[in-house]
Amino acid sequence: MTAMLQIAPLAGETLATRARAPWPVLEGGRSETADPVGAILRGIGTVLKFKRNAAIFEEGDPAQHVYKVIGGAVRTCRMLLDGRRQIADFYLPGDFFGLDSEDAHGFTAEAIADAVVVSYPRVQIELSAEAEPALQKLLMTVLAKGLSATRNHVVMLGRQTAQERLAWFLLRIMQRSGDNPDLDLPMSRLDIADYLGLTIETVSRGISQFKRRQLISVSGAHRVVLKDVETLEALASGEGEI
């Protein structure tokens, strides 16, 4: 059973304030309430809270909703026939997920840690997009980003060495964090291993090698600072070695 708490707004209270998480600011510094797309999404969205490792939806569930992370982080994954887990992607605050091209979800989505997401009924989004070109453009952008991420993930799994994969992963998280080299990684090393198609031991060795070479520094379980981005970029592209 999915462990979730649905939060309904009280009189004079918004979904966002009940979730205790800000709605993202759009391009130009406008809040969602000042933007027509944001106004549509706010009008049809329901804020949900999920505990750590709780399923937001399961593989094969009807794809009746689209989701947006506003707090915490989410992973999509699938269990393989041999019992191994393959993580397809990670979703951070501001990311949409669950916009499948089929009628059923192809992966399970789980909260990595306690997470807050907004759930939008897919039918209402599609109907609203017919009347609002900006919303239609947003949905196309979400789909295009998903396809690009899938393509890059497949290439990474098929061609890169363990060190190249780890460097590529750290750089991708940096890029998704506004090119900030000071990373807060909500996922565990096991999550990273299952995403990169490696063992947790290989990931741990790679992190230790990067630390010894002063490519990164690590503080606690989740904070990583990229100290030599240029070398990591060369390594991720297959043009460098350590």
N, C-alpha and C positions, 0 to 999 in steps of 0.2 A: 504494500500500500504506500502511495506517495505521501511523504510527510511534508505537509505544507500548511500555511496559515494564510487565508485570504483576508485582506484588510479592506473593509468598506469605510468610506469617508463619513464622518459625522457632519452635522449641519455646520456650514461655514468652514469646513476643514477640507483640504485637498488631499488627494491620494498621495501626493509627493510628501507633504508634511507628515502624514501618518507613517510613511516609510522611513522618515528621518534621513532621507537621501535627496540631494539636489537633482533637479532635472537638468540635463546637459544644456550648455549654452551653444547656440548655433552660430554659424558664420556671421561675422559682423557684430558679435556681442549681443545679439537679440536672444531673449529667453524664448522657450517654446510657446509661452502664452502670447507672445507678440508675433509669432510666426504661424501662418495658416496650417502648415503641416503639423506643427507642434500642437496647435489647438485641436485638430482632428484626432491626433493620437491621444491627447489628454482626455478627450471626451469619450473614447471607447476603451481606454486601458484600465486594467485592474492590477493593482500592486500585490504581489505574492512574495512571501518569505519562505525560504527553504533552509533546513538545517544541513550541516556538513554531510556530504555523500548522499543526500536525498535525491531521488529521481524527479526531475521536472516533467519529463515524458520518457516513455520506453520505446525502444525500437519496435516498429509495427503499429504503434498507436496512431489513430487518425490525426492527420496534420491539420487540425482545426484552429490552431492559434499560432501567432508569431510572437516572439519574445524579445525583450531588450533588457540587458543587464544594467542596473543602476547602482548596485552595490555588491561587493564580493567578486566571484569569478565562477565560470561554468565550463565544464568539459563535455564534449560529445564523444561517444565511444561505442565500440561494438565488441562483443565476446566472440572469438573465433572458435571453430569446431574443436581445436585442440586445447581449449581452455585458456588460451592467452587473450589478453585484452589489447585492442588497438585503439588508441585515442586519435580521433580525427582532427580535433582543433580545440583551442581554448578561447573563451570569450571573456573580455574584460569590460569594465563599466563603459557604457556608450555603444557597445556592440549589439547588433541584432542577431538572432539565431532562430532556427526552427522553420525558416522559409524554404520548405522542401518543394521540389518540382513535382513530386508525386503526391498521392492522396494520403500516404502513410509516411511516418518518420523513418528514415533509413538508419538512424543511430539513436542511442539513448543519450539523454542530456542529464547531467548530474551537477549539483552544487559542489564545487571544490572545497570551499569553506562555507560558513553561513552566507547566504546570498539573497539579494533582493532583486526581483525582476518584474517587469511590466508585461502583462499578457494582453495581446490584442486579438480579437476574433478575426480570423483570416477572411471570412466572408465580408465583414464590415470594412476591412482594409481594402479589399479588392473593389468593393462598391464605391468607396470614397475616392480611390485612385482614378476611377473613371471620370470623376468630376473635378479632380485636383491634379493637374499635370505635375506639380512639384512632388506630390506624394508618389505618383507613378515613377518619377525619376529616382526618388529615394529607393523604392523597391528594386528597380533595375540596378542601382548601384550596389545594394546589398547582395543581390544575386551575382553580379559580376565579381565582387570581392570574394565571395564564397568559391566561385569557380577558379579564380586565380590562386587562392590559398590552397585549394585541392590540387591543382596542377603542380604548384611549387612543392607541396608535400610529397607527391608521388615521385617527382624528380629527385628530391632529397633522399627518399628511402631507396631509390634504385641505383644511385650513382655515388653518393658521398660516403667517405670514411666516417668512423665514429667521431673523430675530432672535428671534422668538417661539419657534421650534423650538429654537434653541440655548439660550435661557433655560429652556425647559421641560425640556430634557435635563439641564442642570446641576442643576436643582432636583430632578429625579427621582433622580439619583445621590446627592444629598445626603440625600434621604428614605430611600433604601435603605442609607445609611451611618449610620443612627441620628441623622439631622438634624445631622450634623457638617458645618459649612461648609468644613472643610479636606479637600479631595478628593484622593485618589490615583487618577487615571484610568489604568487599564492599557491602554486602547484608544488607537490612533493617531488622528490627525485624519482620516485617510482612513476609518477605521472609523466615526467619528462622522458623517462626511459620508454614508456609505452607509446609516447608520441613519436619518438625518434626511432623506434624499432630496435632498441638496444636493451641490454640488461641494466639493472640498477647499479651493479658493480662497475660496469663500463662507464656509466655516467659519473659515478663518484670518482673513478680514476681520472676521467677527463677533466673534471672540475679541479682535482688536486694538481694535475699537470698545468692547467691554466694559471692556478695560483702560484706555483713554483716559478713559472715563467713571467710572473707579474703581469699577465694579461688581464686578470680580474682580481678583485678582493672580495671576500665573503664575510658577512657579519650576521651571525645567527643562522636560522634555518632557511630564511627567505630573502634576505637582502644581498644583492650582488652588484658590485660596481665594475663597469667595464673600463679598465685603465688604459688599454692599448687597442682602440677600436680599429686602427689601420691594420694591425697584424691579424686581428680576428676576421676582418673583411677579406684579407688575402687568403687566410686559411679556409674560410667558408667557400670561396670561389675556386679552391683547389690549386691556388698559385703560391701558397705558403706552407711552411712546416715548422714544427717546434721540437 
